[in-house]
Amino acid sequence: MKIAVSASSPGLDGDIDPRFGRCPYFLIVDTGTLSFEALANPHLAASGGAGIQAAQLVASKGVEAVLTGSCGPNASQTLNAAHIEIVTGLSGPIRNAVRDLRPGIGTNTGQAPDAPPRIAGMGDAGNPSRGSGGGGGMGMGRGKGRGCRGGSSGFGRG
């Protein structure tokens, strides 16, 4: 079986990188022989679309599965479209993960991403309390104050 592993270094003795689209390397490993090809991730510093481009890169290598720490929604969608199994929730030495590989070993296989989407201009999508934006509306009150003769209208800041 041919698999791709998100790697922190270009060898089997390195660790699985927790990020799929922004990992420094991908190891394309033949699980039967443990022969591998180390690919530097050219999309590591992309301003956007790193997950999609990384998924297209590993799909072009003919892999059947991806082993990683986490995988975002865009990368998951691209890998699913290529019929590549996604195994997430992994960490530690790559050699151990490859040796122990069985279908369904990870915490998330198949369809759903396990990382929150990143939306440009919307702050940290995984933490809504850190989002951007703020109120600045203008209230259009037409108050009739007590004790006043006649009515008054005013504009308030809401």
Secondary structure, 3 states (H helix, E strand, C coil): CEEEEEECCCCCCCEECCECCCCCEEEEEECCCCCEEEEECCCCCCCCCHHHHHHHHHHHCCCCEEECCECCHHHHHHHHHCCCEEEECCCCEHHHHHHCCCCCCCCEECCCCCCCCCCCCCCCCCCHHHCCCCCCCEECCCCCCCCCCCCCCCCEEC
